[in-house]
Every structure is written in structure tokens, then in C-alpha cells.
């Protein structure tokens, strides 16, 4: 695995921890579903992969060890694929519509006296996630019901 892939995994993990897990955002962004699935996969799939591989070798014999290892590696790769997608998405530049909405949200937070930096010219989804997390922590639920 190259260094850029490891950096992408790290960005994916940071993005997963930064993204606010709020159902209202699930209608507009796929991140809610991907983050929930990746978190579940990180918790459950390694143990499930080992159990499946061991049971396959136990029931079918040592002749099926290569197939058991292949299945183990495939199942373990599923949460890694989620983290890679999240890392790619974290670096992806924002479209103009989200850029404007993020700046409006940032301006609203600054008007309330909350320290928040506006989105820069090269804003990405990770910057948007940081603003959204801050907004969900500080703004009242009335604002989010209007979405």
C-alpha cells in the first residue's frame, strides 16, 4: 500500500469522526449512510471474517484454506473500502451550491459570536463537515427542522 493510500485512509477516518451523524443530512448527503455502514463494518466484520474462515477450514478441511483466506481478505477489505471512499470525498472540492450554503452557515455562526472561519477558495467536504459539526452543536433544532 502506498503512502498516499495510507494518507487517504487517515483522511477517511478523520472525516468519519468529523461528519455530524444527523438524519436530516442523510437526505442531502450520502455520508450519513456511508459513515454508519463503515462504523458498523469496522466493529463487526473483522470478527465475522475470522469466524467464517475458521468455520470453512473446520467444516471443509485444510484443502480449502486458500479459499478461506481469500474470503477473509475480502470481508476485511469492506470497511477499508468505506474509509477510502470517505477519504476521497473529504478531499473532493465543494460544488458552488454547497460552497454558498456553507458560507451562509458560517456567517450565521459568526453573527452569533461563535468562532468559525468561512470556507476558502479551495474548500473541500472536510471543511464543510467541520462547519456542519459546529453548527449542529451550537444552533437550535428549529433551524434544522426547516431543512
ABEGO torsion letter per residue (X at the ends): XBAAAAAAAAAAAAAAAABBBBAAAAAABAAAAAAAAAAAAAAAAAAAAAAAAAAAAAAAEAAAAAAAAAAAAAAAAAAAAAAAAAAAAAABBBBAAAAAAAAAAAAAAAAAGBBBBBBBAABBAAAAAAAAAAAAAABBAAAAAAX
